[in-house]
Amino acid sequence: MRKLIVGTFLTLDGVMQAPGGPEEDDSDGFTLGGWSVNYWDDKMAQVMGESMSSRFDLLLGRKTYDIFAAYWPNASEEAGGKPLNDATKYVVSRGHPTLDWKESVLIEGDAAEGIAALKSGDGPELQVHGSGNLIQTLMRHNLVDEYRLWIFPVVIGSGKRLFSDGTIPAGLKLVDSTVSTTGVVIGIYEPAGEIVTGSFALDPP
């Protein structure tokens, strides 16, 4: 069984849209693309490097695939391109795009069924980056084994959110965390089953 890991940059109010630049995703009039860039530091680079130090494959939505494919094939090893270029890229798309980036595979048919079958086979962990619409499908079908959430000290107010309306309620367990010098909280969470509710009200005498 392969482990499926969602890695996402988030604002403090939960927005994941276009963290890396204005050109990433300006849909619905989003004008604050690139909100994560000025928070980057050596600690964050170290954590990112560690997450990519072991072999992995990528699971990407079409839009994120196009962004990655336009940049990483031409990036040097020093810029971190080698592990991404060497990974098998599994792409979820409603269409039949031409996938020119080497080691790219289209998941055809029902996405959830295809990903479940992919997880059940042999191979390295599957990392999901960006791919907001795909992540919603993964969460609805209980396919996520781990969340690596990079929470930035900035609020935006509107935009595509990781945990949007309609998210299935669930508990999470924090298994590791670190904080960058710029205040970015990097937390690793695992699903922890249903939410257990309670009350702080005192029992009557």
Secondary structure, DSSP 8 states (H G I E B T S, - for coil): ---EEEEEEEETT-B-S-SS-TTT--GGG---TTTTGGG--HHHHHHHHHHTSS-EEEEEEHHHHHHHHHHGGGS-GGGTHHHHHHS-EEEE-SS-----STTEEEE-S-HHHHHHHHHHSSSSEEEEES-HHHHHHHHHTT---EEEEEEES---SSS-BSS-TT-----EEEEEEEE-TT--EEEEEEE--S-----------
